[in-house]
Amino acid sequence: MTDPHIRKRDGEHPQSRDLSYPPLPQALVVPVYDNHTHLEIADGEDPLDYRVQLDRASSVGVRGVVQVGGDLETSRWSAEMAAREPRMLAAVAIHPNEAPRYEAAGQLDAAIAEIDQLASRPRVRAVGETGLDFFRTDESGRGAQFRSFEAHIEIAKKHGLAMQIHDRDAHAEVISTLRRSGAPEKTVFHCFSGDADMARLCADNGWYLSFAGTVTFKNAGNLRDALEAIPRSQILIETDAPYLTPVPYRGRPNAPYLIPHTLRFMADHLGTDVGLLAAQISSNTELVYGSWDAEPVTQETGSPYDKAIDSSDLA
């Protein structure tokens, strides 16, 4: 890794896990976007610089990404890199599992205030990922999660930005919070994990569902049912890299260049042409986040972005 801000993926790697990056897939004819990725998180036996990640993605028809923060450090990094990199937009937030930690340190209000400031920066197009997670956070931390989530909803509406929701084992509570607080106009359920009934409810509210590599997993029938239930005008696609690598490479490091596997699986399941689905998703993504070309990027002398990339990394 050439960038000092890159952090290692949390947790120990199982000994049986293949830590090599999968090969490049066949390129898409009609390009799409990865609307949720974490390029600041290193994974694999030979972690890839974020610029190499983007070069690989471009080579297979993934024309841009939304780089997503989850705390102050990663939100700052996301906003800074998006300002320099034309293939990247940024989302900034305090992740629901981070909210109780900031609260315990007496820093949640200050952290939310800084997210509000970051949300006004050029090429920051979303507030996220925010929401509720009842899987990793017990009842003692849920008050902080709700307070943080509601504050992020207001930040998104204040700045006219999309909002990316993290929802784990908290479907009913997330929906009731959105209804109580008033959801932002462009609300995205990142890595959607509900069923067809929830998908129809989201559709009725005009919310978008973003499907990750999990939709390809054998035991994810609920996600495939949801994919069938949601209008195609409300479908997005993501990696959540370096996590949730699609079949046939499940368990290996994930990256934006692997989007074609998920897209082709989705098109096959829906019985539609890959190019038609890609065109629809690409249009949906630009409706939510705007154009990647709408705001200019800046080149800062001496930044990590100036460093050369070894073209052999694209192989």
N, C-alpha and C positions, 0 to 999 in steps of 0.2 A: 504494500500500500504506500502510495506517495503522499496521501493527504493525512495530516496529523489528526484530523477530526474523526476519521473513520474509527468505529468501535466494533469490537468482536460480537458475534451473535451470542446471545445469552445461553447459558446451559452447556453441559458437557456433550460432546458428540458421542453417540453410541459407537462402540467398536465396529459394529457391523455396517455402519453407514458409509456409503460411497461419498467421499468428499470432493470428487472431481466435478467440474462443471460439465453439463451435457453438451453434445455437439450442436452446432447451429442447425435449426430446422429449415425446411424449404421456405423460401421467402414468400410473403404474401404479395399478391398482385395489387390488391387494394389495401392501403395502409390503415393502421389503427393506432390508438394511444393506450398506454398503460396508465390508468388514472389513479393508481395507488402503489407506490413502491418506496423502499427504504434503502437508498444507495449508500447511506452512511454506515450501514451495518455490514461488516465483512463476514464472509462465510467461505468454507471450502479450504482445501489444502493449499491453494494458490489464489488468495482473494484478489478480485479484480478492482482496479481503480474505476471510479464512477464514470470517467470519460471513456474508458474501454467498454464499460457496460453499455453506454449510450451508442458508441460506434457499432457494437455488435447488434444492438436493437435496430439501428438505422438500416443495417445491411439486410435485415429480414422483413422490413416493412413496418416496423414500430417507429412512428415518426416523432414521438415525444412522450414524456412521462410527467406525472405529478409526483414530486418528491415530498414525502409526508413527514412532518415532525411529530414527536410525542412528548417532549419536554422542552425546557428552554434551550438547552444546548443544541438539540437536533433541529428545533424550529429556527434558531438563528442560522445554523448551517444551511438549512433548506432555503431560507430566504436569500442568503448570501450567494449560494451556488446558482439559484434560479436567475438572479440578477446578472450573472456572467454567462450562463449557458443557454443558448437559444432553443435547445431541445427539452428544456426543463421549466416547468412551473412549480410553484411551492404551495404547500398547505402547512399551517402552523397551529399548534394546540398543545395543551397539557392532556396527555392520555389519561383515561379514567383510572387506570391503576397507579398512575403517578400522582393524581390529585391528593390521596390520603397522605402521601409522603411529604408533599409540600405543606399540607395542612398541619401535620405533626411538627414540622419545623417552623411553623408560624409564617410561612412564605407563600401561601396559596394566593392571597389577594395580590401580592406584588407580582407573582408569576402570571396571573391572569391579566394584570395591567400591562405587562410587557407583551403578551400575546396580542393584546389590543393594538399596541404600537406596531408590532411586526405585521399585523394584518393590513396596515396601510401602505406597506412597501410595494414598489413595482414588482410585478410578476408573481406576487402572492395572490392566488385566486381562490383559495379555500381555507376554511377553518376546520382543522381536523388533524389527527383523528380524535374526536371527543365522543362522549356517550356514557354508557354504563357497562360494567363488567362484574357480574356476580359470581364468576367462576374463580377468579384469582383474588378478589377482594371480599372479605367477610363483612358482616353487618356493621362492625365498628367503623369501617371506612366508607360506608355507602352515603352518609350524609355529605362528605366532602365530594364524592362523585356527583351527586345530584346538584350541589351548589356549583361545581365547576361546569357541568354540562349546561345548566341553565345560563350561566355567564357566557359560555361559548356560543350558545344560540343567539344571545343578544349581540355579541361581537359580529357574528356573521351577518345579521340583519343590519347592523349599524353601517358596515362597510359594503353591503351589497354583494357579499361573497357566497359561494356555495359552501355547504357544510358536509363533511364526511363523518359518518357515524360509525363508531365501534360499538357493537351490540353483541355481548356474549352472555348467554343464559339470563337475559333481561328484556326479552321482547316486549312484554306487556308494559313494563315500566318505561322503556324508551318511548314507546308509542304514546303513552299517557302524558309523558313529559313534553313531547312535541305538540300534542294537542293543547295542553295547559299553557305552554309558553308561546305557542305559535311558531310553527316550523319556518325556517328560511324558505324563500321561494324555490331554491334549488337545493334539495336535500338528497344525499346519497347514502344508502346503506352499504358501506364498504364491506367486502367479503360477506355478502348476504348469507345468513345461516338459518333463515326461517323456512316455512313450508309454503304450499300453494295458497292457503287461506291468507297468510300474512302477505304474500306477494300481491294478492288481489286487493287487500286493504291498502298497501302502499301505492298501488296503481290508482286507486280511487282518490288518494290524496295528492297525486302528482309527483310522488317521490321516485327516485331512481334506485335500481338495484344493480350493484356491481358484483360480477361473478369472478371468482378466482379459480385457481387450479383445483380447488376442492370439488368443483362441479364434475370433474373427471373421475373422482374417487368411486370405487365400486359401491361403497356403503352410503353414498350421498343421493339416494333416490329423492329425498325431500327437495334438494336443490334443483334437480332436473324437473321435478313437478313445478317448482316455482318458476323456472325458466320458461316452461310452457304457458304458465298463467299470466305472466307480465307482458304487456304490450311491448313490441320490439322497439318502440320509440322511447322506452324507459330502461333499456338495457345498457350497461357499461361493462367493461372488462378490465381486469387488473391482475397483477402478480402477487402483491403483498411480499415481494422479494425482500430478503432471501428465503422466506417461508413459503409453504404450500405449493411446492413444485408439482406441476401437473403430471399425470400418467402420460408416458411410460417412464418418467424419471422421478417419480415420487421419492422423497427422502434425500435427493441430491440437492446441491445449492440451486436456488431459484434466481432468475434474472429476467429483466424485461424482454430479452430476446427470445424467451420461451413462450411468449403470448400466443404465437401461431398454433401451438399445440392445443391450448384451451379454446381458441377461436374455432379451430376446425372441429373439435369435439362438439362444441355448442351448435355449429351449423349442421353437423351430421345428425345430432339429436333432434333438432327442429325440422330436419328435412328440407333445408334451404341451401342455396348456393353460398359458398364461403365469401365470395366477393360482395354479394348483396348484403350479407350480415355485417361484414366489415364496413361497408359504406354507411349502413345505418348506425352502427356503434360509433364510428368516427364523427358523424354528424351530431349524434347525441352528446358526445364528449365535448365538442366545441360549443354546443348550446349551453352546457353546464359551466364550463370553465373559460369560454372565449377562445380566441385564436392564440396560438403560441407565438404568432408574429405581430400581435397587436401592440406590444411594448418593446422597445429596443433593449438589447443587453449592453452591459458595460464591460470593458476589458480593463482589469486592474493590474498594473505593472507589479511584478513580484509576487503575484498570487499563485496558489497551487495550480490554477487553471492554465498558467503560462507554461507549465512544464511539458516537455515533449512526451509523446506516447509511442511506445514500441509497436509498430504495425503488426508485428508477429503475434501480438496478443489477440488479434482478431481471428486467428485461425480456429 
